[in-house]
């Protein structure tokens, strides 16, 4: 099974928030997720990103493909992805 770590959108019009999820890459973004590893609230001034770093590192160790947006968010939190992503 090919898995990706990506954002899943929630919220209302002009007030989005996202969950950082691990999901089967063949499914739609609104489909069932395997695991939720954090949240991202771009509208808020403080505490925009909350992550469970242990879960994130565990999934990266298992070989999950990280989306470019999530990769940027992880880098902003100091979590480096050492291998090349597709």
mmCIF file as gemmi writes it, N, C-alpha and C atoms, coordinates in Angstrom:
data_model
loop_
_atom_site.group_PDB
_atom_site.id
_atom_site.type_symbol
_atom_site.label_atom_id
_atom_site.label_alt_id
_atom_site.label_comp_id
_atom_site.label_asym_id
_atom_site.label_entity_id
_atom_site.label_seq_id
_atom_site.pdbx_PDB_ins_code
_atom_site.Cartn_x
_atom_site.Cartn_y
_atom_site.Cartn_z
_atom_site.occupancy
_atom_site.B_iso_or_equiv
_atom_site.pdbx_formal_charge
_atom_site.auth_seq_id
_atom_site.auth_asym_id
_atom_site.pdbx_PDB_model_num
ATOM 1 N N . UNK Axp A 1 ? 0.839 -1.172 0 1 0 ? 1 A 1
ATOM 2 C CA . UNK Axp A 1 ? 0 0 0 1 0 ? 1 A 1
ATOM 3 C C . UNK Axp A 1 ? 0.887 1.24 0 1 0 ? 1 A 1
ATOM 4 N N . UNK Axp A 2 ? 0.61 2.15 -0.89 1 0 ? 2 A 1
ATOM 5 C CA . UNK Axp A 2 ? 1.348 3.403 -0.985 1 0 ? 2 A 1
ATOM 6 C C . UNK Axp A 2 ? 0.648 4.456 -0.123 1 0 ? 2 A 1
ATOM 7 N N . UNK Axp A 3 ? 1.381 5.024 0.816 1 0 ? 3 A 1
ATOM 8 C CA . UNK Axp A 3 ? 0.777 5.996 1.724 1 0 ? 3 A 1
ATOM 9 C C . UNK Axp A 3 ? 1.439 7.358 1.57 1 0 ? 3 A 1
ATOM 10 N N . UNK Axp A 4 ? 0.662 8.405 1.841 1 0 ? 4 A 1
ATOM 11 C CA . UNK Axp A 4 ? 1.164 9.772 1.804 1 0 ? 4 A 1
ATOM 12 C C . UNK Axp A 4 ? 0.761 10.496 3.074 1 0 ? 4 A 1
ATOM 13 N N . UNK Axp A 5 ? 1.55 11.489 3.431 1 0 ? 5 A 1
ATOM 14 C CA . UNK Axp A 5 ? 1.209 12.385 4.523 1 0 ? 5 A 1
ATOM 15 C C . UNK Axp A 5 ? 0.815 13.701 3.872 1 0 ? 5 A 1
ATOM 16 N N . UNK Axp A 6 ? -0.432 14.096 4.081 1 0 ? 6 A 1
ATOM 17 C CA . UNK Axp A 6 ? -0.932 15.293 3.422 1 0 ? 6 A 1
ATOM 18 C C . UNK Axp A 6 ? -1.97 15.987 4.288 1 0 ? 6 A 1
ATOM 19 N N . UNK Axp A 7 ? -2.479 17.113 3.78 1 0 ? 7 A 1
ATOM 20 C CA . UNK Axp A 7 ? -3.467 17.896 4.51 1 0 ? 7 A 1
ATOM 21 C C . UNK Axp A 7 ? -4.876 17.487 4.1 1 0 ? 7 A 1
ATOM 22 N N . UNK Axp A 8 ? -5.776 17.469 5.076 1 0 ? 8 A 1
ATOM 23 C CA . UNK Axp A 8 ? -7.182 17.193 4.825 1 0 ? 8 A 1
ATOM 24 C C . UNK Axp A 8 ? -7.972 18.401 5.328 1 0 ? 8 A 1
ATOM 25 N N . UNK Axp A 9 ? -8.719 19.058 4.442 1 0 ? 9 A 1
ATOM 26 C CA . UNK Axp A 9 ? -9.353 20.341 4.743 1 0 ? 9 A 1
ATOM 27 C C . UNK Axp A 9 ? -10.676 20.173 5.498 1 0 ? 9 A 1
ATOM 28 N N . UNK Axp A 10 ? -10.849 21.026 6.516 1 0 ? 10 A 1
ATOM 29 C CA . UNK Axp A 10 ? -12.081 21.129 7.28 1 0 ? 10 A 1
ATOM 30 C C . UNK Axp A 10 ? -12.384 22.61 7.462 1 0 ? 10 A 1
ATOM 31 N N . UNK Axp A 11 ? -13.437 22.929 8.155 1 0 ? 11 A 1
ATOM 32 C CA . UNK Axp A 11 ? -13.774 24.318 8.427 1 0 ? 11 A 1
ATOM 33 C C . UNK Axp A 11 ? -14.832 24.838 7.477 1 0 ? 11 A 1
ATOM 34 N N . UNK Axp A 12 ? -15.042 26.146 7.541 1 0 ? 12 A 1
ATOM 35 C CA . UNK Axp A 12 ? -16.05 26.781 6.719 1 0 ? 12 A 1
ATOM 36 C C . UNK Axp A 12 ? -15.397 27.648 5.658 1 0 ? 12 A 1
ATOM 37 N N . UNK Axp A 13 ? -16.225 28.263 4.874 1 0 ? 13 A 1
ATOM 38 C CA . UNK Axp A 13 ? -15.743 29.154 3.833 1 0 ? 13 A 1
ATOM 39 C C . UNK Axp A 13 ? -14.96 30.304 4.459 1 0 ? 13 A 1
ATOM 40 N N . UNK Axp A 14 ? -13.766 30.524 3.975 1 0 ? 14 A 1
ATOM 41 C CA . UNK Axp A 14 ? -12.843 31.567 4.437 1 0 ? 14 A 1
ATOM 42 C C . UNK Axp A 14 ? -12.342 31.369 5.864 1 0 ? 14 A 1
ATOM 43 N N . UNK Axp A 15 ? -12.601 30.235 6.5 1 0 ? 15 A 1
ATOM 44 C CA . UNK Axp A 15 ? -12.076 29.903 7.826 1 0 ? 15 A 1
ATOM 45 C C . UNK Axp A 15 ? -11.593 28.454 7.836 1 0 ? 15 A 1
ATOM 46 N N . UNK Axp A 16 ? -10.61 28.131 6.994 1 0 ? 16 A 1
ATOM 47 C CA . UNK Axp A 16 ? -10.192 26.735 6.904 1 0 ? 16 A 1
ATOM 48 C C . UNK Axp A 16 ? -9.304 26.311 8.07 1 0 ? 16 A 1
ATOM 49 N N . UNK Axp A 17 ? -9.345 25.041 8.359 1 0 ? 17 A 1
ATOM 50 C CA . UNK Axp A 17 ? -8.307 24.405 9.155 1 0 ? 17 A 1
ATOM 51 C C . UNK Axp A 17 ? -8.081 23.026 8.565 1 0 ? 17 A 1
ATOM 52 N N . UNK Axp A 18 ? -6.901 22.523 8.795 1 0 ? 18 A 1
ATOM 53 C CA . UNK Axp A 18 ? -6.488 21.28 8.157 1 0 ? 18 A 1
ATOM 54 C C . UNK Axp A 18 ? -6.012 20.287 9.203 1 0 ? 18 A 1
ATOM 55 N N . UNK Axp A 19 ? -6.188 19.02 8.889 1 0 ? 19 A 1
ATOM 56 C CA . UNK Axp A 19 ? -5.585 17.95 9.675 1 0 ? 19 A 1
ATOM 57 C C . UNK Axp A 19 ? -4.445 17.37 8.85 1 0 ? 19 A 1
ATOM 58 N N . UNK Axp A 20 ? -3.333 17.11 9.498 1 0 ? 20 A 1
ATOM 59 C CA . UNK Axp A 20 ? -2.207 16.445 8.843 1 0 ? 20 A 1
ATOM 60 C C . UNK Axp A 20 ? -2.455 14.953 9.032 1 0 ? 20 A 1
ATOM 61 N N . UNK Axp A 21 ? -2.683 14.251 7.938 1 0 ? 21 A 1
ATOM 62 C CA . UNK Axp A 21 ? -3.097 12.851 8.007 1 0 ? 21 A 1
ATOM 63 C C . UNK Axp A 21 ? -2.191 11.961 7.174 1 0 ? 21 A 1
ATOM 64 N N . UNK Axp A 22 ? -2.183 10.692 7.519 1 0 ? 22 A 1
ATOM 65 C CA . UNK Axp A 22 ? -1.539 9.654 6.717 1 0 ? 22 A 1
ATOM 66 C C . UNK Axp A 22 ? -2.673 8.898 6.038 1 0 ? 22 A 1
ATOM 67 N N . UNK Axp A 23 ? -2.563 8.775 4.718 1 0 ? 23 A 1
ATOM 68 C CA . UNK Axp A 23 ? -3.671 8.247 3.939 1 0 ? 23 A 1
ATOM 69 C C . UNK Axp A 23 ? -3.155 7.447 2.751 1 0 ? 23 A 1
ATOM 70 N N . UNK Axp A 24 ? -3.957 6.513 2.289 1 0 ? 24 A 1
ATOM 71 C CA . UNK Axp A 24 ? -3.629 5.767 1.075 1 0 ? 24 A 1
ATOM 72 C C . UNK Axp A 24 ? -3.617 6.752 -0.086 1 0 ? 24 A 1
ATOM 73 N N . UNK Axp A 25 ? -2.546 6.773 -0.85 1 0 ? 25 A 1
ATOM 74 C CA . UNK Axp A 25 ? -2.385 7.763 -1.912 1 0 ? 25 A 1
ATOM 75 C C . UNK Axp A 25 ? -3.362 7.573 -3.063 1 0 ? 25 A 1
ATOM 76 N N . UNK Axp A 26 ? -3.973 6.414 -3.17 1 0 ? 26 A 1
ATOM 77 C CA . UNK Axp A 26 ? -4.908 6.159 -4.263 1 0 ? 26 A 1
ATOM 78 C C . UNK Axp A 26 ? -6.314 6.674 -3.979 1 0 ? 26 A 1
ATOM 79 N N . UNK Axp A 27 ? -6.574 7.086 -2.73 1 0 ? 27 A 1
ATOM 80 C CA . UNK Axp A 27 ? -7.9 7.55 -2.342 1 0 ? 27 A 1
ATOM 81 C C . UNK Axp A 27 ? -8.006 9.061 -2.438 1 0 ? 27 A 1
ATOM 82 N N . UNK Axp A 28 ? -9.237 9.571 -2.475 1 0 ? 28 A 1
ATOM 83 C CA . UNK Axp A 28 ? -9.485 11.009 -2.49 1 0 ? 28 A 1
ATOM 84 C C . UNK Axp A 28 ? -9.108 11.614 -1.14 1 0 ? 28 A 1
ATOM 85 N N . UNK Axp A 29 ? -8.839 12.912 -1.127 1 0 ? 29 A 1
ATOM 86 C CA . UNK Axp A 29 ? -8.407 13.567 0.11 1 0 ? 29 A 1
ATOM 87 C C . UNK Axp A 29 ? -9.489 13.574 1.18 1 0 ? 29 A 1
ATOM 88 N N . UNK Axp A 30 ? -10.752 13.424 0.794 1 0 ? 30 A 1
ATOM 89 C CA . UNK Axp A 30 ? -11.839 13.417 1.773 1 0 ? 30 A 1
ATOM 90 C C . UNK Axp A 30 ? -12.171 12.005 2.26 1 0 ? 30 A 1
ATOM 91 N N . UNK Axp A 31 ? -11.399 11.022 1.859 1 0 ? 31 A 1
ATOM 92 C CA . UNK Axp A 31 ? -11.656 9.627 2.222 1 0 ? 31 A 1
ATOM 93 C C . UNK Axp A 31 ? -11.142 9.303 3.618 1 0 ? 31 A 1
ATOM 94 N N . UNK Axp A 32 ? -11.314 8.043 3.978 1 0 ? 32 A 1
ATOM 95 C CA . UNK Axp A 32 ? -10.879 7.542 5.273 1 0 ? 32 A 1
ATOM 96 C C . UNK Axp A 32 ? -9.364 7.652 5.422 1 0 ? 32 A 1
ATOM 97 N N . UNK Axp A 33 ? -8.917 8.028 6.623 1 0 ? 33 A 1
ATOM 98 C CA . UNK Axp A 33 ? -7.488 8.161 6.873 1 0 ? 33 A 1
ATOM 99 C C . UNK Axp A 33 ? -6.977 6.997 7.707 1 0 ? 33 A 1
ATOM 100 N N . UNK Axp A 34 ? -5.679 6.768 7.625 1 0 ? 34 A 1
ATOM 101 C CA . UNK Axp A 34 ? -5.037 5.718 8.419 1 0 ? 34 A 1
ATOM 102 C C . UNK Axp A 34 ? -4.694 6.255 9.802 1 0 ? 34 A 1
ATOM 103 N N . UNK Axp A 35 ? -4.146 7.48 9.843 1 0 ? 35 A 1
ATOM 104 C CA . UNK Axp A 35 ? -3.726 8.067 11.11 1 0 ? 35 A 1
ATOM 105 C C . UNK Axp A 35 ? -3.732 9.588 10.991 1 0 ? 35 A 1
ATOM 106 N N . UNK Axp A 36 ? -4.047 10.256 12.089 1 0 ? 36 A 1
ATOM 107 C CA . UNK Axp A 36 ? -3.987 11.715 12.15 1 0 ? 36 A 1
ATOM 108 C C . UNK Axp A 36 ? -2.792 12.096 13.014 1 0 ? 36 A 1
ATOM 109 N N . UNK Axp A 37 ? -1.886 12.928 12.475 1 0 ? 37 A 1
ATOM 110 C CA . UNK Axp A 37 ? -0.655 13.251 13.197 1 0 ? 37 A 1
ATOM 111 C C . UNK Axp A 37 ? -0.563 14.71 13.624 1 0 ? 37 A 1
ATOM 112 N N . UNK Axp A 38 ? -1.545 15.542 13.253 1 0 ? 38 A 1
ATOM 113 C CA . UNK Axp A 38 ? -1.492 16.935 13.669 1 0 ? 38 A 1
ATOM 114 C C . UNK Axp A 38 ? -2.574 17.775 13.033 1 0 ? 38 A 1
ATOM 115 N N . UNK Axp A 39 ? -2.541 19.087 13.366 1 0 ? 39 A 1
ATOM 116 C CA . UNK Axp A 39 ? -3.48 20.038 12.791 1 0 ? 39 A 1
ATOM 117 C C . UNK Axp A 39 ? -2.733 21.28 12.342 1 0 ? 39 A 1
ATOM 118 N N . UNK Axp A 40 ? -3.328 21.988 11.386 1 0 ? 40 A 1
ATOM 119 C CA . UNK Axp A 40 ? -2.764 23.229 10.879 1 0 ? 40 A 1
ATOM 120 C C . UNK Axp A 40 ? -3.898 24.23 10.72 1 0 ? 40 A 1
ATOM 121 N N . UNK Axp A 41 ? -3.789 25.365 11.404 1 0 ? 41 A 1
ATOM 122 C CA . UNK Axp A 41 ? -4.805 26.417 11.358 1 0 ? 41 A 1
ATOM 123 C C . UNK Axp A 41 ? -4.16 27.695 10.833 1 0 ? 41 A 1
ATOM 124 N N . UNK Axp A 42 ? -4.208 27.927 9.515 1 0 ? 42 A 1
ATOM 125 C CA . UNK Axp A 42 ? -3.498 29.064 8.927 1 0 ? 42 A 1
ATOM 126 C C . UNK Axp A 42 ? -4.094 30.425 9.279 1 0 ? 42 A 1
ATOM 127 N N . UNK Axp A 43 ? -5.34 30.484 9.718 1 0 ? 43 A 1
ATOM 128 C CA . UNK Axp A 43 ? -6 31.759 9.996 1 0 ? 43 A 1
ATOM 129 C C . UNK Axp A 43 ? -5.583 32.316 11.358 1 0 ? 43 A 1
ATOM 130 N N . UNK Axp A 44 ? -5.258 31.456 12.302 1 0 ? 44 A 1
ATOM 131 C CA . UNK Axp A 44 ? -4.919 31.888 13.653 1 0 ? 44 A 1
ATOM 132 C C . UNK Axp A 44 ? -3.527 32.505 13.709 1 0 ? 44 A 1
ATOM 133 N N . UNK Axp A 45 ? -3.374 33.438 14.634 1 0 ? 45 A 1
ATOM 134 C CA . UNK Axp A 45 ? -2.083 34.111 14.782 1 0 ? 45 A 1
ATOM 135 C C . UNK Axp A 45 ? -1.095 33.261 15.574 1 0 ? 45 A 1
ATOM 136 N N . UNK Axp A 46 ? -1.573 32.546 16.577 1 0 ? 46 A 1
ATOM 137 C CA . UNK Axp A 46 ? -0.707 31.704 17.414 1 0 ? 46 A 1
ATOM 138 C C . UNK Axp A 46 ? -1.131 30.25 17.303 1 0 ? 46 A 1
ATOM 139 N N . UNK Axp A 47 ? -0.19 29.374 17.584 1 0 ? 47 A 1
ATOM 140 C CA . UNK Axp A 47 ? -0.438 27.923 17.575 1 0 ? 47 A 1
ATOM 141 C C . UNK Axp A 47 ? -1.06 27.458 16.261 1 0 ? 47 A 1
ATOM 142 N N . UNK Axp A 48 ? -0.468 27.862 15.176 1 0 ? 48 A 1
ATOM 143 C CA . UNK Axp A 48 ? -0.989 27.466 13.874 1 0 ? 48 A 1
ATOM 144 C C . UNK Axp A 48 ? -0.801 25.984 13.603 1 0 ? 48 A 1
ATOM 145 N N . UNK Axp A 49 ? 0.318 25.437 14.036 1 0 ? 49 A 1
ATOM 146 C CA . UNK Axp A 49 ? 0.641 24.054 13.722 1 0 ? 49 A 1
ATOM 147 C C . UNK Axp A 49 ? 0.892 23.265 14.995 1 0 ? 49 A 1
ATOM 148 N N . UNK Axp A 50 ? 0.178 22.16 15.151 1 0 ? 50 A 1
ATOM 149 C CA . UNK Axp A 50 ? 0.431 21.237 16.256 1 0 ? 50 A 1
ATOM 150 C C . UNK Axp A 50 ? 0.674 19.866 15.646 1 0 ? 50 A 1
ATOM 151 N N . UNK Axp A 51 ? 1.754 19.243 16.064 1 0 ? 51 A 1
ATOM 152 C CA . UNK Axp A 51 ? 2.133 17.937 15.528 1 0 ? 51 A 1
ATOM 153 C C . UNK Axp A 51 ? 2.476 16.974 16.647 1 0 ? 51 A 1
ATOM 154 N N . UNK Axp A 52 ? 2.198 15.699 16.423 1 0 ? 52 A 1
ATOM 155 C CA . UNK Axp A 52 ? 2.683 14.64 17.274 1 0 ? 52 A 1
ATOM 156 C C . UNK Axp A 52 ? 3.981 14.151 16.621 1 0 ? 52 A 1
ATOM 157 N N . UNK Axp A 53 ? 5.104 14.69 17.089 1 0 ? 53 A 1
ATOM 158 C CA . UNK Axp A 53 ? 6.389 14.431 16.433 1 0 ? 53 A 1
ATOM 159 C C . UNK Axp A 53 ? 6.768 12.955 16.434 1 0 ? 53 A 1
ATOM 160 N N . UNK Axp A 54 ? 6.392 12.226 17.48 1 0 ? 54 A 1
ATOM 161 C CA . UNK Axp A 54 ? 6.718 10.801 17.518 1 0 ? 54 A 1
ATOM 162 C C . UNK Axp A 54 ? 6.027 10.055 16.378 1 0 ? 54 A 1
ATOM 163 N N . UNK Axp A 55 ? 4.735 10.351 16.159 1 0 ? 55 A 1
ATOM 164 C CA . UNK Axp A 55 ? 4.014 9.7 15.067 1 0 ? 55 A 1
ATOM 165 C C . UNK Axp A 55 ? 4.571 10.1 13.711 1 0 ? 55 A 1
ATOM 166 N N . UNK Axp A 56 ? 4.92 11.387 13.558 1 0 ? 56 A 1
ATOM 167 C CA . UNK Axp A 56 ? 5.459 11.869 12.286 1 0 ? 56 A 1
ATOM 168 C C . UNK Axp A 56 ? 6.751 11.129 11.964 1 0 ? 56 A 1
ATOM 169 N N . UNK Axp A 57 ? 7.662 11.047 12.928 1 0 ? 57 A 1
ATOM 170 C CA . UNK Axp A 57 ? 8.934 10.367 12.701 1 0 ? 57 A 1
ATOM 171 C C . UNK Axp A 57 ? 8.74 8.879 12.465 1 0 ? 57 A 1
ATOM 172 N N . UNK Axp A 58 ? 7.775 8.284 13.145 1 0 ? 58 A 1
ATOM 173 C CA . UNK Axp A 58 ? 7.489 6.863 12.949 1 0 ? 58 A 1
ATOM 174 C C . UNK Axp A 58 ? 7.011 6.601 11.521 1 0 ? 58 A 1
ATOM 175 N N . UNK Axp A 59 ? 6.096 7.436 11.026 1 0 ? 59 A 1
ATOM 176 C CA . UNK Axp A 59 ? 5.589 7.247 9.665 1 0 ? 59 A 1
ATOM 177 C C . UNK Axp A 59 ? 6.652 7.527 8.62 1 0 ? 59 A 1
ATOM 178 N N . UNK Axp A 60 ? 7.477 8.533 8.838 1 0 ? 60 A 1
ATOM 179 C CA . UNK Axp A 60 ? 8.555 8.815 7.889 1 0 ? 60 A 1
ATOM 180 C C . UNK Axp A 60 ? 9.531 7.641 7.856 1 0 ? 60 A 1
ATOM 181 N N . UNK Axp A 61 ? 9.779 7.044 9.023 1 0 ? 61 A 1
ATOM 182 C CA . UNK Axp A 61 ? 10.635 5.87 9.087 1 0 ? 61 A 1
ATOM 183 C C . UNK Axp A 61 ? 10.063 4.677 8.348 1 0 ? 61 A 1
ATOM 184 N N . UNK Axp A 62 ? 8.736 4.597 8.276 1 0 ? 62 A 1
ATOM 185 C CA . UNK Axp A 62 ? 8.074 3.509 7.561 1 0 ? 62 A 1
ATOM 186 C C . UNK Axp A 62 ? 8.048 3.735 6.056 1 0 ? 62 A 1
ATOM 187 N N . UNK Axp A 63 ? 8.437 4.94 5.606 1 0 ? 63 A 1
ATOM 188 C CA . UNK Axp A 63 ? 8.526 5.192 4.181 1 0 ? 63 A 1
ATOM 189 C C . UNK Axp A 63 ? 7.361 5.944 3.582 1 0 ? 63 A 1
ATOM 190 N N . UNK Axp A 64 ? 6.601 6.663 4.39 1 0 ? 64 A 1
ATOM 191 C CA . UNK Axp A 64 ? 5.482 7.44 3.861 1 0 ? 64 A 1
ATOM 192 C C . UNK Axp A 64 ? 6.013 8.582 2.986 1 0 ? 64 A 1
ATOM 193 N N . UNK Axp A 65 ? 5.309 8.893 1.892 1 0 ? 65 A 1
ATOM 194 C CA . UNK Axp A 65 ? 5.671 9.992 1.005 1 0 ? 65 A 1
ATOM 195 C C . UNK Axp A 65 ? 4.997 11.254 1.537 1 0 ? 65 A 1
ATOM 196 N N . UNK Axp A 66 ? 5.783 12.298 1.74 1 0 ? 66 A 1
ATOM 197 C CA . UNK Axp A 66 ? 5.27 13.536 2.326 1 0 ? 66 A 1
ATOM 198 C C . UNK Axp A 66 ? 4.973 14.528 1.205 1 0 ? 66 A 1
ATOM 199 N N . UNK Axp A 67 ? 3.778 15.145 1.254 1 0 ? 67 A 1
ATOM 200 C CA . UNK Axp A 67 ? 3.419 16.131 0.23 1 0 ? 67 A 1
ATOM 201 C C . UNK Axp A 67 ? 4.302 17.368 0.383 1 0 ? 67 A 1
ATOM 202 N N . UNK Axp A 68 ? 4.476 18.149 -0.676 1 0 ? 68 A 1
ATOM 203 C CA . UNK Axp A 68 ? 5.346 19.337 -0.593 1 0 ? 68 A 1
ATOM 204 C C . UNK Axp A 68 ? 4.911 20.346 0.476 1 0 ? 68 A 1
ATOM 205 N N . UNK Axp A 69 ? 3.616 20.554 0.629 1 0 ? 69 A 1
ATOM 206 C CA . UNK Axp A 69 ? 3.124 21.507 1.636 1 0 ? 69 A 1
ATOM 207 C C . UNK Axp A 69 ? 3.427 21.012 3.043 1 0 ? 69 A 1
ATOM 208 N N . UNK Axp A 70 ? 3.177 19.747 3.295 1 0 ? 70 A 1
ATOM 209 C CA . UNK Axp A 70 ? 3.455 19.184 4.623 1 0 ? 70 A 1
ATOM 210 C C . UNK Axp A 70 ? 4.955 19.175 4.88 1 0 ? 70 A 1
ATOM 211 N N . UNK Axp A 71 ? 5.746 18.927 3.847 1 0 ? 71 A 1
ATOM 212 C CA . UNK Axp A 71 ? 7.205 18.961 3.999 1 0 ? 71 A 1
ATOM 213 C C . UNK Axp A 71 ? 7.662 20.349 4.447 1 0 ? 71 A 1
ATOM 214 N N . UNK Axp A 72 ? 7.104 21.406 3.856 1 0 ? 72 A 1
ATOM 215 C CA . UNK Axp A 72 ? 7.436 22.773 4.27 1 0 ? 72 A 1
ATOM 216 C C . UNK Axp A 72 ? 7.023 23.03 5.717 1 0 ? 72 A 1
ATOM 217 N N . UNK Axp A 73 ? 5.856 22.539 6.112 1 0 ? 73 A 1
ATOM 218 C CA . UNK Axp A 73 ? 5.399 22.715 7.494 1 0 ? 73 A 1
ATOM 219 C C . UNK Axp A 73 ? 6.305 21.978 8.477 1 0 ? 73 A 1
ATOM 220 N N . UNK Axp A 74 ? 6.714 20.762 8.112 1 0 ? 74 A 1
ATOM 221 C CA . UNK Axp A 74 ? 7.609 19.995 8.978 1 0 ? 74 A 1
ATOM 222 C C . UNK Axp A 74 ? 8.957 20.688 9.106 1 0 ? 74 A 1
ATOM 223 N N . UNK Axp A 75 ? 9.478 21.226 8.002 1 0 ? 75 A 1
ATOM 224 C CA . UNK Axp A 75 ? 10.751 21.946 8.048 1 0 ? 75 A 1
ATOM 225 C C . UNK Axp A 75 ? 10.656 23.19 8.927 1 0 ? 75 A 1
ATOM 226 N N . UNK Axp A 76 ? 9.494 23.856 8.922 1 0 ? 76 A 1
ATOM 227 C CA . UNK Axp A 76 ? 9.327 25.037 9.776 1 0 ? 76 A 1
ATOM 228 C C . UNK Axp A 76 ? 9.336 24.672 11.258 1 0 ? 76 A 1
ATOM 229 N N . UNK Axp A 77 ? 9.005 23.418 11.577 1 0 ? 77 A 1
ATOM 230 C CA . UNK Axp A 77 ? 9.02 22.942 12.955 1 0 ? 77 A 1
ATOM 231 C C . UNK Axp A 77 ? 10.338 22.264 13.324 1 0 ? 77 A 1
ATOM 232 N N . UNK Axp A 78 ? 11.269 22.195 12.381 1 0 ? 78 A 1
ATOM 233 C CA . UNK Axp A 78 ? 12.573 21.614 12.653 1 0 ? 78 A 1
ATOM 234 C C . UNK Axp A 78 ? 12.651 20.117 12.446 1 0 ? 78 A 1
ATOM 235 N N . UNK Axp A 79 ? 11.654 19.533 11.813 1 0 ? 79 A 1
ATOM 236 C CA . UNK Axp A 79 ? 11.679 18.103 11.516 1 0 ? 79 A 1
ATOM 237 C C . UNK Axp A 79 ? 12.21 17.948 10.099 1 0 ? 79 A 1
ATOM 238 N N . UNK Axp A 80 ? 13.406 17.414 9.98 1 0 ? 80 A 1
ATOM 239 C CA . UNK Axp A 80 ? 14.057 17.266 8.685 1 0 ? 80 A 1
ATOM 240 C C . UNK Axp A 80 ? 13.736 15.903 8.085 1 0 ? 80 A 1
ATOM 241 N N . UNK Axp A 81 ? 13.494 15.903 6.795 1 0 ? 81 A 1
ATOM 242 C CA . UNK Axp A 81 ? 13.277 14.664 6.059 1 0 ? 81 A 1
ATOM 243 C C . UNK Axp A 81 ? 14.573 14.388 5.303 1 0 ? 81 A 1
ATOM 244 N N . UNK Axp A 82 ? 15.272 13.329 5.692 1 0 ? 82 A 1
ATOM 245 C CA . UNK Axp A 82 ? 16.62 13.082 5.199 1 0 ? 82 A 1
ATOM 246 C C . UNK Axp A 82 ? 16.682 12.458 3.817 1 0 ? 82 A 1
ATOM 247 N N . UNK Axp A 83 ? 15.672 11.705 3.434 1 0 ? 83 A 1
ATOM 248 C CA . UNK Axp A 83 ? 15.754 11.054 2.139 1 0 ? 83 A 1
ATOM 249 C C . UNK Axp A 83 ? 14.98 11.841 1.092 1 0 ? 83 A 1
ATOM 250 N N . UNK Axp A 84 ? 15.297 11.563 -0.17 1 0 ? 84 A 1
ATOM 251 C CA . UNK Axp A 84 ? 14.66 12.285 -1.259 1 0 ? 84 A 1
ATOM 252 C C . UNK Axp A 84 ? 13.204 11.828 -1.402 1 0 ? 84 A 1
ATOM 253 N N . UNK Axp A 85 ? 12.303 12.81 -1.531 1 0 ? 85 A 1
ATOM 254 C CA . UNK Axp A 85 ? 10.873 12.516 -1.69 1 0 ? 85 A 1
ATOM 255 C C . UNK Axp A 85 ? 10.491 12.594 -3.162 1 0 ? 85 A 1
ATOM 256 N N . UNK Axp A 86 ? 9.537 11.772 -3.581 1 0 ? 86 A 1
ATOM 257 C CA . UNK Axp A 86 ? 9.054 11.801 -4.967 1 0 ? 86 A 1
ATOM 258 C C . UNK Axp A 86 ? 8.073 12.913 -5.146 1 0 ? 86 A 1
